Structures are given as C-alpha cells and as structure tokens.
C-alpha cells in the first residue's frame, strides 16, 4: 500500500504543484519542464525513450555533479588566490561532500517529487544528494550556465561556504587517519562494509 501511495503522490506532483515547487526552489521558472521530470525519474520505473535509452535521473546527476564542481572550483580559485591545487581540491571536496549534498537535497524536500515504484522509506540517504545534483543538471540543460551558477551561489555558496570554517571541517576520518599514518610511517588496516541502502 505504501508503494502505491508513493507513486500516486509523485504523479500528483507533476502538475501545477511541481512547476510551482521548482520555481520556489530555484528562484526562477523552468522553461522546459521535461528536463525536470527526467531529473526526478528513478531507474526502478525502467522507462526508455524511442531509441531505447534509459530515462532516469542518473545522467542528469552526472552532469549536475560536474557543473557543481566547476562552479565551486571557479569560486574558490577567485576567493583564495594563494591556495595551491591540493588546498583548493580539499576545500572543494568539503563543499560538495556527499553528506553536505544529502543535507541540501533533504532540506529542499526533493524526494517528494521522485517518480518511482519503490517506497521512499526504502531509499538510503544518498537519494537526497543524487536528486540535488540531478536538479542542477536539469537547470543547466534548461537554462544554461548562468542560471546554474545563480542557483549554486544562492543555495550552496552564499549560505554555507565560509572558507575559515571549512578549513577545520573533516570530511573523511578514514582519509585523515590514512594521511596521518603515512606521514608517521605507521601501518594500518581497515574493513569495508557494503552499504545496502537504495539510492
């Protein structure tokens, strides 16, 4: 029953509510709503176009990830003129960390618009960040780089990017441990467990 309820709720969002929610989230109106519909379509629906290509948000997510990284990299390059490549890379990683993207997507409640035949409670936390990146990809295809930059500045950079605060942020304790062990010439080992959550 929960699966049916989720599907029906998602379908109802495809009308005016979906358009209005997108407008409120982005700060501007979509031109081609089809890009955004695709950005919220999960692979579980197994949709395909006339050429047999999959219709889901994964390619949009890939594009959005690239656009987000590019805008953040450009911002850091301008704002931190003394930062070397390694420093800038670390800072960018902190801004676009999976945890941060998941929080952004969750705060915007993007999951309520997802098209899927899976109950939303079964998704892992990464679904929120995936949808956030897919939305960025849709904005780029629909409105171009200028609007993508505007959206990222308003939703990511202006409210969250504080260089001094980011310098003290740890994004990967495993990476920090490895870096320390290598520096101190210490041996280390760790076990990796599979994450079975859906995304």
N, C-alpha and C positions, 0 to 999 in steps of 0.2 A: 504493500500500500504506500509506503514512504517513497518508493521509486516512482510510482505513478504520480504522486503528489508533486515530487520534484520536477518531473517532466512537464506537468501541467502549469506549474508556477513559472517555469522557464519560458514556456510557449507564450504565456500571457504577457511576458515582459517584452515581446517582440514588437508590440505596437507602440503607441504614443509614450508609454511609461519608459520604454527602453531608450527612445530618442531623447526624452527629457532628462533621464538619468545621465546619459552620456554627455549631454550639454552641460549639466551641472558639474559633472566630474571634470570635464576637460576645460570648461570655461569658454567654449565656442561650439557652434553647431556642426555636426557631421554633414558632409556633402553626399557621400556615397555610403549609405547605411549598410550595404552588403559587406564591406570590409570589416565592419564591427561585428556583424552577425558571425562571420567566419572566425573572428578573434575570440568568440565565446562558444565555439562549437568543439566539443570534446571528441576524441577519436573513437570513443565507445559507440557512437552513432553509426560509424562506418560509412559516412557519406562520401560520395565521389562525384566529380563533375563529368561532363560529356566525354572527356578524354581519358577518364578512368583515374584521374589524380585525386588523391585523398583531400577531403575538405574538413579541416580541423585547425585548431589554433597553433599547432606546433611550428609550422613555417613562419607564422606571424611572430611567435615567441622568439625564434632565432633572429629575425630581423629586428625586433624590438630590443633584444639584448645588445645587438651591435650598435644600434642608434643611441641607446642609453650610455654605453661605454664611450662612444665618440663624443657625445655632449659633455659628459663628466670629464673626460680627458682634456677636452678643449678648455673647460672651466679651470681645471687645476693648472694647466700649462700657463694660463694667463695670471691666475691668482698667486701662484707660487713660483716666481721666476728663478729662485735659487734652488729649487728642488731638482735632484737628479732623476734619472729614469727609474731607478729602483724605488726611490721615495714616492714618486708620482704613481707608480704601479701599485704600491701598497695602499696609498690613500684612495685610489680608485676602487680597489678591491673592498675596502671598508665601506665605501658609499654604496656599492652595488652588491653587497654581500647577500646571500640567499635569505638570511634572517631578516635583513632590512627590507628587501623586496616583498617578502611574505607579509611583513607588518603593514607595508604600504597598501598592498592589494587587499588585505583584510580590513584595514581602516576604511577603504572605499567600498567595501562590501561587494566586490566584483563578482563573487561566486554566485550571487543571487540571479545573475543573468546567464549562467552557464547552461548550455544545451547538452544534455547527457541522459543516458538511461541508467546511470549509477546514482544511488542515493548520495547526496552531498556529504553526509556524515562519514562516508567511507573514504573520502579523499584525504591524503596527507596534507600537511601544512604547506607544502611547496606549490599546491594548486593556486594559492593566492598570488605568489610571486610570478608564476607562469602566466596567469591572466593579465597581470600588470604589464609584463613585457609584451604580451600579445597585443594589448591595447595600444602600446607605444608603436608597435609595428603597423597597426591599422591606421593610426594617426598619420604616420609617415606616408603610407600609400594613398591616403585620402587627401591630406592637406600639405604634405611636403615637409622639408627640414625645418622651416621657420616655425611652424606650429608645433612640431615635435620638441624643438628647443624651448619654446614658450611653456609647453606642458611640463617638461622636466624641470625647468627652473622654478615654476610655481609649485609643483608637487614634491620635488626632491631637494633641489639645491637651496632655495631660499629658506624653507622651514627646517632643514635638517643638516646642512653642510656647514659645520664650524671646524675650520682647519685645526685649531689648537685642541679642541675637544676630541677630534678624530685621531690625533696623534697618540692619545692614550688609550684608544679603543683596541681591544684584542678581538680579532675576527676568527682566529683558529688557534685554539690552545694546543692542538696537535702540532701545527706548524711552528708555534712558538717553542714547544718542547724540542722538536727536531732541530731547530735553529740553535738552541742553547747547547744541546748535546754535541752537535757538530763543532761548535765554537770551542767547547770544553774537551773535545775528543773523547766523549763518553759513548758507550754502546747503549742501544735502546731497542725495544721491540714493542709492538702493539698488535692487537687483533681488530679486524674489521668485521662488523656485523651487518648483515643485509637489512636495508630499510624496506619493509614490505608495504609501506603506505602507498596508496594510489596517488598519481599526480596527473 
